[in-house]
Amino acid sequence: MPTPSPNPPAESPAPTSTGRPRSRRRSFWTGTAIALVLVAGLGWLAWHLTRPAQLAGGAAAGMRAGGPGGPGGPGGALGPRAATTVGVATAQAADIPVNLEALGTVVPLATVKVRPQVSGVLTRVLFKEGQSVRRDEVLATIDPRPFQLAVDQAKGQRMRDEASLAAARVILERYETLLKQDSIARQDVDTQRATVDQLAAAVVSDKAAEDTARLNLSYTRVTSPVDGRVGLRAVDPGNQVSSTDTTGIAVITQMTPMEVQFSIPQDHAAWLQQHGGASMPVRAWDRTRTTLLDTGAFASLDNQIDPTTGTVRAKARFRNAQLQLFPSQFVNVQLQVRTIHDAVVVPVAAVRQSAGGEFVFVLQADRTVKQRPVVRGQPMGERVQIASGLQVGEQVITEGADRLRDGSRVLLPGDFAAGGAGTAARHRGAASGPAAPASAAASSGQSWAGMTPEERAAAWARLSPEEREQLRQRRRQREAAAGAAQQ
């Protein structure tokens, strides 16, 4: 049986009522100290990352105060007194050609299918495929022997009838002498005179038959009826050819000059009808509108309008000296109907659109802009005519107009150079060599926050793209660090 220990374990003292509150207070102060240390560390880290000597602080302040990327720059909201950097252009006087553009088809003046005019055996082909030929040039020959025999036969018949006519005339003269002597009846004389007339008519018929035979003989030499270019050969020597053949011997197309047929809207038909006699230049471009094929003149206008398309057909004639136009080729036609002289033109970017219509910002003498409504006219490439609302010599805003309103103050590139000249001169002495504006400001210890908006804009414009990107990156790092510290 176990015996109890002579020294029993002492009981643990009861916890005091003030122990737990003290532990909570220590934890609170410890957590507060740790949080302060973390905040201080993050603040130091943010300051270290965004401290490029004097450049980063000055550039960031400049961006916050109105430099590029800040609230006053291109990416932020402009303050009520901030000036906007813009580009300007001067309204000029120019001659604007008014053109009509259409899709046309090249049509030759003459396309001839050469067929033989007599039947016979084709003996020779004297042309090469694709060859240029002249009018009356021999292209092929047909066997001439049967036609030569026909000529000889007609000639013999004519000579026989001429001999019979001569004998009949001698007899007639003898009868007329006897009639004067009252030795023959008048009826015999009249009969002989009729015989002479019949033989004379036969001689005329024989001459016509002889000429026909000679003409058929000439047709054995197939010639070109026009100047042009020969196509592919349709028949070979040795074949029997005839005037009824549908294929013919060859096809000749006249290449110079050449016509282009195109359609124009019916709204211009009346004007072209009145001024069609004037010389209106026409240009023919290829299908990509990049190569000028030839330049010609307006030729003619059709006498009726196509009711299905609302257009009227027209033709232009081209010399085609370089043979750039080919029959049935599709080309882009540009018809210059007239020219607007001394028109007021500005860049297309200067004309803006609003609910009330088109307008431009006109630069005033006090470096403010005035919104003025205008009427757009004829386009001319990157420029456009202003039909009304603007005068020659006035300056309009072409860049930066999105941030403008009526009465806004603006800055020009020349103003930047003038405004930043003093600041650049003050900083140039502290920098060695061709220093950038940011390094000059850092050398003098001057922050961009102390510059005027004009000076900040001029300094930012002189920074290289790499320096601008570095400033933007440091600014993003500083904002990220500040956001982490607030959390």
C-alpha positions as CSV (number, residue, x, y, z in Angstrom):
1,M,0.0,0.0,0.0
2,P,1.6,3.2,-1.1
3,T,2.3,5.9,1.5
4,P,1.6,9.6,0.8
5,S,4.5,11.9,0.0
6,P,5.6,13.8,3.0
7,N,5.9,17.0,0.7
8,P,2.8,17.4,-1.4
9,P,3.1,19.6,-4.5
10,A,2.4,23.3,-3.9
11,E,-0.6,24.7,-5.6
12,S,0.0,27.2,-8.5
13,P,-0.9,30.8,-7.5
14,A,-4.1,32.1,-8.9
15,P,-3.7,34.7,-11.9
16,T,-4.0,38.3,-11.0
17,S,-6.8,40.3,-12.5
18,T,-4.4,42.8,-14.1
19,G,-2.2,40.3,-16.1
20,R,-4.4,40.0,-19.3
21,P,-4.9,43.8,-19.9
22,R,-1.1,44.4,-19.6
23,S,-0.5,41.7,-22.3
24,R,-3.0,43.3,-24.6
25,R,-1.4,46.7,-24.3
26,R,2.0,45.4,-25.1
27,S,0.7,43.7,-28.2
28,F,-1.0,46.9,-29.3
29,W,2.1,49.0,-28.9
30,T,4.3,46.3,-30.6
31,G,1.9,46.2,-33.6
32,T,1.8,50.0,-33.8
33,A,5.6,50.1,-33.9
34,I,5.9,47.5,-36.5
35,A,3.3,49.3,-38.7
36,L,5.2,52.6,-38.4
37,V,8.5,50.8,-39.3
38,L,6.8,49.3,-42.4
39,V,5.3,52.6,-43.4
40,A,8.7,54.4,-43.0
41,G,10.4,51.6,-45.0
42,L,7.9,51.8,-47.9
43,G,8.2,55.6,-47.9
44,W,12.0,55.4,-48.0
45,L,11.7,52.8,-50.8
46,A,9.3,55.0,-52.8
47,W,11.6,58.1,-52.3
48,H,14.7,56.1,-53.4
49,L,13.0,54.7,-56.5
50,T,11.7,58.1,-57.6
51,R,14.8,60.1,-56.9
52,P,16.9,60.7,-60.1
53,A,19.0,63.4,-58.4
54,Q,17.0,66.5,-59.4
55,L,15.5,65.4,-62.7
56,A,12.8,63.0,-61.6
57,G,11.4,65.2,-58.9
58,G,11.3,68.2,-61.2
59,A,9.9,66.3,-64.2
60,A,7.2,64.7,-62.0
61,A,6.3,68.0,-60.5
62,G,6.2,69.4,-64.0
63,M,3.8,66.6,-65.1
64,R,1.6,67.2,-62.1
65,A,1.6,70.9,-62.7
66,G,0.8,70.7,-66.4
67,G,3.5,68.7,-68.2
68,P,2.8,65.9,-70.7
69,G,1.0,63.0,-69.0
70,G,-0.2,65.1,-66.0
71,P,-3.5,66.7,-65.4
72,G,-2.5,69.7,-67.4
73,G,-0.8,67.8,-70.2
74,P,-2.2,66.0,-73.1
75,G,-3.5,63.1,-71.0
76,G,-5.2,65.2,-68.2
77,A,-7.8,67.9,-67.8
78,L,-6.7,71.4,-68.6
79,G,-6.9,74.1,-66.0
80,P,-8.9,77.2,-66.8
81,R,-5.8,79.2,-67.6
82,A,-3.6,76.5,-69.2
83,A,-2.6,77.0,-72.9
84,T,-2.9,74.2,-75.3
85,T,-0.1,73.3,-77.7
86,V,-1.4,73.3,-81.3
87,G,-0.3,73.2,-84.9
88,V,-1.4,75.8,-87.4
89,A,-1.7,76.2,-91.1
90,T,-2.3,79.2,-93.3
91,A,-5.2,79.3,-95.8
92,Q,-3.8,79.6,-99.3
93,A,-5.1,80.3,-102.7
94,A,-4.8,77.5,-105.3
95,D,-6.3,76.3,-108.6
96,I,-8.4,73.2,-108.0
97,P,-9.3,70.8,-110.9
98,V,-12.8,69.4,-110.8
99,N,-12.6,65.8,-111.9
100,L,-15.2,63.1,-112.7
101,E,-14.0,59.6,-112.2
102,A,-15.4,56.5,-113.8
103,L,-14.6,53.0,-114.9
104,G,-14.0,52.7,-118.7
105,T,-13.4,50.2,-121.4
106,V,-10.8,50.6,-124.1
107,V,-12.5,50.5,-127.6
108,P,-10.4,50.5,-130.8
109,L,-11.4,52.8,-133.6
110,A,-11.5,49.9,-136.0
111,T,-11.5,46.1,-135.7
112,V,-11.5,44.2,-139.0
113,K,-11.8,40.5,-139.7
114,V,-10.0,40.0,-143.0
115,R,-11.8,37.5,-145.2
116,P,-11.0,36.5,-148.8
117,Q,-13.3,38.0,-151.4
118,V,-12.8,35.1,-153.9
119,S,-12.7,31.4,-153.5
120,G,-9.5,29.5,-154.0
121,V,-6.5,27.8,-152.5
122,L,-4.5,29.9,-150.0
123,T,-0.9,29.7,-151.3
124,R,1.1,32.0,-149.0
125,V,0.6,33.8,-145.6
126,L,2.9,36.9,-145.5
127,F,2.3,38.1,-142.0
128,K,3.5,37.1,-138.5
129,E,1.1,36.9,-135.6
130,G,1.2,40.1,-133.6
131,Q,2.8,42.1,-136.4
132,S,2.0,45.7,-137.0
133,V,0.8,46.2,-140.6
134,R,0.1,49.2,-142.8
135,R,-2.9,49.9,-145.0
136,D,-2.9,48.0,-148.4
137,E,0.0,45.7,-147.2
138,V,-0.3,42.2,-148.6
139,L,-1.2,39.6,-146.0
140,A,-1.8,36.5,-148.1
141,T,-2.2,35.2,-151.6
142,I,-4.6,32.9,-153.3
143,D,-3.9,30.8,-156.4
144,P,-4.4,33.4,-159.3
145,R,-4.4,31.1,-162.3
146,P,-8.1,30.5,-162.7
147,F,-8.8,34.2,-162.4
148,Q,-6.1,35.0,-165.0
149,L,-7.8,32.7,-167.4
150,A,-11.1,34.4,-166.7
151,V,-9.5,37.7,-167.6
152,D,-8.1,36.4,-170.8
153,Q,-11.5,34.9,-171.8
154,A,-13.3,38.2,-171.1
155,K,-10.7,40.1,-173.1
156,G,-11.2,37.7,-176.1
157,Q,-14.9,38.2,-176.0
158,R,-14.5,41.9,-175.9
159,M,-12.1,41.9,-178.9
160,R,-14.5,39.7,-180.9
161,D,-17.4,42.0,-180.3
162,E,-15.3,45.1,-181.1
163,A,-14.4,43.5,-184.4
164,S,-18.1,42.8,-185.2
165,L,-19.0,46.3,-184.3
166,A,-16.3,47.8,-186.6
167,A,-17.6,45.7,-189.5
168,A,-21.2,46.7,-188.8
169,R,-20.3,50.3,-188.8
170,V,-18.6,50.0,-192.3
171,I,-21.8,48.4,-193.7
172,L,-23.9,51.1,-192.1
173,E,-21.8,53.8,-193.8
174,R,-22.1,52.1,-197.2
175,Y,-25.9,51.8,-196.7
176,E,-26.2,55.5,-195.8
177,T,-24.3,56.4,-199.1
178,L,-26.7,54.2,-201.1
179,L,-29.7,55.8,-199.3
180,K,-28.5,59.2,-200.4
181,Q,-28.4,57.9,-204.0
182,D,-31.8,56.4,-203.5
183,S,-30.4,53.0,-204.3
184,I,-31.4,51.1,-201.1
185,A,-34.5,51.0,-199.0
186,R,-34.5,53.0,-195.8
187,Q,-35.6,49.9,-193.8
188,D,-32.3,48.2,-194.6
189,V,-30.4,51.3,-193.3
190,D,-32.4,51.3,-190.1
191,T,-31.8,47.6,-189.5
192,Q,-28.1,48.0,-190.0
193,R,-28.0,50.9,-187.6
194,A,-29.8,48.8,-184.9
195,T,-27.2,46.0,-185.4
196,V,-24.4,48.6,-184.8
197,D,-26.0,49.7,-181.6
198,Q,-26.4,46.1,-180.4
199,L,-22.8,45.3,-181.0
200,A,-21.7,48.5,-179.2
201,A,-23.7,47.5,-176.2
202,A,-22.1,44.0,-176.3
203,V,-18.7,45.7,-176.3
204,V,-19.6,47.7,-173.2
205,S,-20.7,44.5,-171.5
206,D,-17.6,42.7,-172.5
207,K,-15.5,45.5,-171.0
208,A,-17.4,45.2,-167.8
209,A,-16.9,41.5,-167.7
210,E,-13.2,42.0,-168.4
211,D,-12.9,44.5,-165.5
212,T,-14.7,42.1,-163.2
213,A,-12.3,39.4,-164.1
214,R,-9.4,41.7,-163.5
215,L,-10.9,42.7,-160.1
216,N,-11.3,39.1,-159.1
217,L,-7.7,38.6,-160.1
218,S,-6.6,41.4,-157.8
219,Y,-8.5,39.8,-154.9
220,T,-6.1,36.9,-155.0
221,R,-3.7,39.3,-153.1
222,V,-5.4,39.7,-149.7
223,T,-4.4,43.1,-148.3
224,S,-4.9,45.0,-145.0
225,P,-7.8,47.5,-145.0
226,V,-6.5,49.5,-142.1
227,D,-3.3,50.3,-140.1
228,G,-3.1,48.1,-137.0
229,R,-1.9,45.0,-135.3
230,V,-2.6,41.5,-136.6
231,G,-3.9,38.9,-134.2
232,L,-3.5,35.2,-134.3
233,R,-3.5,33.4,-137.7
234,A,-6.8,31.6,-138.4
235,V,-5.9,29.5,-141.5
236,D,-2.8,27.9,-142.9
237,P,-1.5,27.8,-146.5
238,G,-2.9,25.1,-148.6
239,N,-6.5,25.4,-147.4
240,Q,-9.4,26.2,-149.6
241,V,-10.8,29.6,-148.6
242,S,-13.9,31.4,-149.5
243,S,-15.7,34.7,-148.9
244,T,-18.3,32.8,-146.8
245,D,-15.8,31.7,-144.2
246,T,-16.7,33.0,-140.8
247,T,-13.2,32.7,-139.3
248,G,-11.5,34.7,-142.0
249,I,-7.7,34.8,-142.4
250,A,-6.8,37.2,-139.6
251,V,-8.2,40.0,-137.4
252,I,-6.6,43.4,-137.5
253,T,-7.2,46.0,-134.7
254,Q,-6.3,49.6,-135.1
255,M,-4.1,50.5,-132.1
256,T,-3.5,54.2,-132.6
257,P,-5.4,56.3,-131.8
258,M,-7.6,54.5,-129.2
259,E,-10.9,55.4,-127.6
260,V,-12.1,54.7,-124.0
261,Q,-15.9,54.4,-123.4
262,F,-17.2,55.2,-119.9
263,S,-20.4,56.3,-118.2
264,I,-20.9,59.5,-116.2
265,P,-23.8,60.5,-113.9
266,Q,-26.8,62.1,-115.6
267,D,-26.4,65.2,-113.4
268,H,-23.4,66.2,-115.5
269,A,-24.9,65.4,-118.9
270,A,-26.3,68.9,-119.5
271,W,-23.0,70.6,-118.5
272,L,-21.0,68.3,-120.8
273,Q,-23.5,68.8,-123.6
274,Q,-22.9,72.6,-123.5
275,H,-19.2,72.5,-122.9
276,G,-18.3,69.3,-124.8
277,G,-16.7,71.2,-127.6
278,A,-14.0,72.6,-125.2
279,S,-10.8,70.7,-124.7
280,M,-11.3,68.7,-121.5
281,P,-8.2,66.6,-120.6
282,V,-8.8,62.9,-119.7
283,R,-6.4,60.6,-117.9
284,A,-6.5,56.8,-118.1
285,W,-5.1,55.0,-115.0
286,D,-4.6,51.3,-114.5
287,R,-6.9,49.3,-112.3
288,T,-4.8,50.1,-109.2
289,R,-4.8,53.8,-109.9
290,T,-1.0,53.9,-109.5
291,T,0.2,54.0,-113.2
292,L,-0.8,56.7,-115.7
293,L,-1.4,54.9,-119.0
294,D,-2.1,57.8,-121.3
295,T,-3.5,61.3,-121.5
296,G,-6.2,62.2,-124.0
297,A,-9.2,64.5,-124.6
298,F,-13.0,64.3,-124.3
299,A,-14.4,63.2,-127.6
300,S,-18.2,62.8,-127.6
301,L,-21.3,62.2,-125.5
302,D,-24.2,59.9,-126.2
303,N,-27.6,61.3,-127.2
304,Q,-29.7,59.5,-124.5
305,I,-29.5,58.5,-120.8
306,D,-29.7,54.9,-119.7
307,P,-32.9,54.7,-117.5
308,T,-31.7,51.6,-115.7
309,T,-28.5,53.1,-114.4
310,G,-29.1,56.9,-114.6
311,T,-25.9,57.4,-116.6
312,V,-24.9,58.5,-120.0
313,R,-22.2,57.0,-122.1
314,A,-19.2,59.1,-123.2
315,K,-16.0,58.6,-125.2
316,A,-12.5,60.0,-124.8
317,R,-9.7,59.6,-127.4
318,F,-6.1,58.9,-126.7
319,R,-3.1,58.9,-129.0
320,N,-1.8,55.7,-127.4
321,A,1.7,56.4,-128.7
322,Q,3.3,54.1,-126.1
323,L,0.7,51.3,-126.8
324,Q,-0.3,51.2,-123.1
325,L,-4.0,50.9,-123.9
326,F,-5.2,47.5,-125.1
327,P,-8.6,46.7,-126.7
328,S,-11.3,45.7,-124.1
329,Q,-9.0,46.7,-121.2
330,F,-10.6,48.1,-118.1
331,V,-9.2,51.4,-117.0
332,N,-9.9,54.1,-114.4
333,V,-10.9,57.4,-116.2
334,Q,-10.4,60.8,-114.7
335,L,-12.2,63.6,-116.7
336,Q,-11.3,67.1,-115.7
337,V,-14.4,69.1,-116.5
338,R,-13.2,72.5,-115.2
339,T,-10.8,74.3,-112.9
340,I,-11.7,76.5,-109.8
341,H,-9.2,79.4,-109.8
342,D,-7.9,81.1,-106.7
343,A,-9.8,78.8,-104.3
344,V,-9.2,79.0,-100.6
345,V,-7.7,75.7,-99.4
346,V,-6.6,74.4,-96.0
347,P,-5.5,71.0,-94.7
348,V,-8.3,68.5,-94.3
349,A,-7.4,68.1,-90.6
350,A,-8.4,71.7,-90.0
351,V,-12.1,71.1,-90.8
352,R,-14.0,69.7,-87.9
353,Q,-17.6,68.4,-87.5
354,S,-20.2,69.3,-84.9
355,A,-23.9,69.1,-84.5
356,G,-24.3,72.5,-86.1
357,G,-22.2,71.7,-89.1
358,E,-18.5,72.0,-90.1
359,F,-16.2,74.6,-88.6
360,V,-12.6,75.6,-88.1
361,F,-10.7,77.2,-85.3
362,V,-9.2,80.4,-86.5
363,L,-6.1,81.7,-84.7
364,Q,-6.4,85.3,-83.4
365,A,-3.7,87.9,-82.8
366,D,-3.9,87.4,-79.0
367,R,-3.1,83.7,-79.2
368,T,-6.7,82.7,-78.8
369,V,-8.9,80.7,-81.2
370,K,-12.3,81.5,-82.6
371,Q,-14.7,78.9,-83.8
372,R,-16.0,79.8,-87.3
373,P,-18.5,77.8,-89.4
374,V,-17.4,77.0,-92.9
375,V,-18.7,75.3,-96.1
376,R,-16.6,72.6,-97.5
377,G,-15.9,72.6,-101.3
378,Q,-13.9,70.4,-103.7
379,P,-11.3,68.0,-102.2
380,M,-7.7,68.2,-103.4
381,G,-5.7,65.3,-102.0
382,E,-4.7,66.2,-98.4
383,R,-6.3,69.7,-98.7
384,V,-9.8,70.8,-99.2
385,Q,-11.5,73.9,-100.6
386,I,-13.3,76.3,-98.2
387,A,-16.2,77.6,-100.3
388,S,-17.2,80.2,-97.7
389,G,-16.3,81.3,-94.1
390,L,-12.5,81.8,-94.5
391,Q,-10.1,84.2,-96.2
392,V,-6.7,83.7,-97.8
393,G,-4.0,84.3,-95.2
394,E,-5.9,83.4,-92.1
395,Q,-4.4,80.7,-89.8
396,V,-6.4,77.7,-88.7
397,I,-5.7,75.0,-86.1
398,T,-4.7,71.6,-87.6
399,E,-3.4,69.7,-84.5
400,G,-4.6,69.7,-80.9
401,A,-8.1,71.0,-81.8
402,D,-9.7,68.2,-79.7
403,R,-8.8,70.1,-76.5
404,L,-10.0,73.5,-77.7
405,R,-13.2,75.5,-77.4
406,D,-14.2,79.0,-78.6
407,G,-11.9,81.5,-76.9
408,S,-9.2,79.0,-75.7
409,R,-5.6,80.2,-75.4
410,V,-3.0,78.3,-77.4
411,L,0.7,77.9,-77.8
412,L,2.6,77.5,-81.1
413,P,5.9,75.7,-81.6
414,G,7.6,79.0,-82.1
415,D,6.3,80.2,-78.7
416,F,8.0,77.2,-77.0
417,A,11.4,78.2,-78.4
418,A,10.9,81.8,-77.2
419,G,9.5,80.9,-73.8
420,G,12.2,78.3,-73.0
421,A,15.1,80.3,-74.3
422,G,15.6,82.2,-71.0
423,T,15.4,79.0,-68.9
424,A,17.7,77.1,-71.2
425,A,20.3,80.0,-71.1
426,R,20.2,80.0,-67.3
427,H,20.8,76.2,-67.2
428,R,23.3,75.9,-70.0
429,G,26.2,77.3,-68.0
430,A,25.9,74.6,-65.3
431,A,26.0,71.7,-67.8
432,S,29.0,70.6,-69.9
433,G,28.6,69.9,-73.5
434,P,25.2,69.6,-75.2
435,A,23.2,68.9,-72.1
436,A,19.5,68.1,-72.2
437,P,16.9,70.4,-70.5
438,A,16.4,67.9,-67.7
439,S,20.1,67.8,-66.9
440,A,20.3,71.6,-67.1
441,A,17.5,71.9,-64.6
442,A,19.1,69.3,-62.3
443,S,22.5,71.1,-62.4
444,S,20.9,74.4,-61.3
445,G,18.8,72.7,-58.6
446,Q,15.6,74.2,-60.1
447,S,12.5,72.0,-60.2
448,W,10.0,72.0,-63.0
449,A,7.4,72.8,-60.5
450,G,8.8,76.4,-60.4
451,M,8.6,76.8,-64.2
452,T,5.8,78.4,-66.1
453,P,3.7,76.2,-68.4
454,E,5.5,77.5,-71.4
455,E,8.9,76.7,-69.9
456,R,7.7,73.2,-68.9
457,A,6.4,72.5,-72.3
458,A,9.6,73.7,-74.0
459,A,11.7,71.6,-71.6
460,W,9.6,68.5,-72.2
461,A,9.8,69.0,-76.0
462,R,13.6,69.0,-75.8
463,L,13.8,65.6,-73.9
464,S,14.7,62.5,-75.9
465,P,12.1,59.7,-76.2
466,E,14.2,57.5,-73.8
467,E,14.2,60.3,-71.1
468,R,10.5,60.8,-71.4
469,E,9.8,57.0,-71.0
470,Q,12.1,56.9,-67.9
471,L,10.2,59.7,-66.3
472,R,6.9,58.0,-67.0
473,Q,8.1,54.7,-65.6
474,R,9.4,56.4,-62.4
475,R,6.1,58.1,-62.0
476,R,4.2,54.8,-62.2
477,Q,6.6,53.3,-59.7
478,R,6.1,56.2,-57.3
479,E,2.3,55.9,-57.6
480,A,2.4,52.2,-57.0
481,A,4.5,52.6,-53.9
482,A,2.2,55.3,-52.5
483,G,-0.8,53.1,-53.1
484,A,0.9,50.2,-51.2
485,A,1.7,52.5,-48.3
486,Q,-1.9,53.6,-48.0
487,Q,-3.0,50.0,-47.8
